[in-house]
């Protein structure tokens, strides 16, 4: 099986960045920027970006996003299979889901993808993140579905998530910047073994700074 692995010793633990080269080459037609990015960061990840500044997974504010809940989505069914089949093989549910999908799901091309956004790449950066340091994160799963690049995050209790949409929106935005692909090419979602929540990322969420504060 043509899977490449790289351990990334970043804050929060060891992240196992993995690419399935067969699916990467067969599914990324028209997305040369994505393929090049996944290849290049495998060999040249700017690790320093991940040790300072905000992290997407720690963002605690809401954007004006209303995800659509889907019960019985394909990705939730795959999660159920992975948790059952891999229950004795790996220590965490994240690992069980990621390994299974990269190996057996015909749409998953990579897992734990390192990603970042610099402070000059969007307007209002400092206002949004309260920092000039680089925003960073790791995308759980990348899939190519119906010609779109899907940014997925596994959340064990997806129905209880308050800020997952914000986190995943910025993952998609970061990947758009890194690959040079328009945000319209991306779709976003988070899931567990029961439900999936999906939405289309829109540029005007940032350009109009539509942030809904809990405070």
Rosetta blueprint (number, residue, H / E / L):
1 X L
2 X L
3 X E
4 X E
5 X E
6 X E
7 X E
8 X E
9 X E
10 X E
11 X L
12 X L
13 X E
14 X E
15 X E
16 X E
17 X E
18 X E
19 X E
20 X E
21 X H
22 X H
23 X H
24 X H
25 X H
26 X H
27 X H
28 X L
29 X L
30 X L
31 X L
32 X H
33 X H
34 X H
35 X H
36 X H
37 X H
38 X H
39 X H
40 X H
41 X H
42 X H
43 X H
44 X L
45 X L
46 X L
47 X H
48 X H
49 X H
50 X H
51 X H
52 X L
53 X L
54 X L
55 X E
56 X H
57 X H
58 X H
59 X L
60 X L
61 X L
62 X E
63 X E
64 X L
65 X L
66 X L
67 X L
68 X E
69 X E
70 X E
71 X E
72 X L
73 X L
74 X H
75 X H
76 X H
77 X H
78 X H
79 X H
80 X H
81 X H
82 X H
83 X H
84 X H
85 X H
86 X L
87 X L
88 X L
89 X L
90 X L
91 X L
92 X L
93 X H
94 X H
95 X H
96 X H
97 X H
98 X H
99 X H
100 X H
101 X H
102 X H
103 X H
104 X H
105 X L
106 X L
107 X L
108 X E
109 X E
110 X E
111 X E
112 X E
113 X E
114 X E
115 X E
116 X E
117 X E
118 X L
119 X L
120 X L
121 X L
122 X L
123 X L
124 X L
125 X H
126 X H
127 X H
128 X H
129 X H
130 X L
131 X L
132 X L
133 X L
134 X L
135 X E
136 X E
137 X E
138 X E
139 X E
140 X E
141 X E
142 X E
143 X E
144 X E
145 X E
146 X L
147 X L
148 X E
149 X E
150 X E
151 X E
152 X E
153 X E
154 X E
155 X L
156 X L
157 X L
158 X H
159 X H
160 X H
161 X L
162 X L
163 X L
164 X H
165 X H
166 X H
167 X H
168 X H
169 X H
170 X H
171 X H
172 X H
173 X H
174 X H
175 X H
176 X H
177 X H
178 X H
179 X H
180 X L
181 X L
182 X L
183 X H
184 X H
185 X H
186 X E
187 X E
188 X E
189 X E
190 X E
191 X E
192 X L
193 X L
194 X L
195 X E
196 X E
197 X E
198 X E
199 X E
200 X L
201 X L
202 X L
203 X L
204 X H
205 X H
206 X H
207 X H
208 X L
209 X L
210 X L
211 X E
212 X E
213 X L
214 X L
215 X L
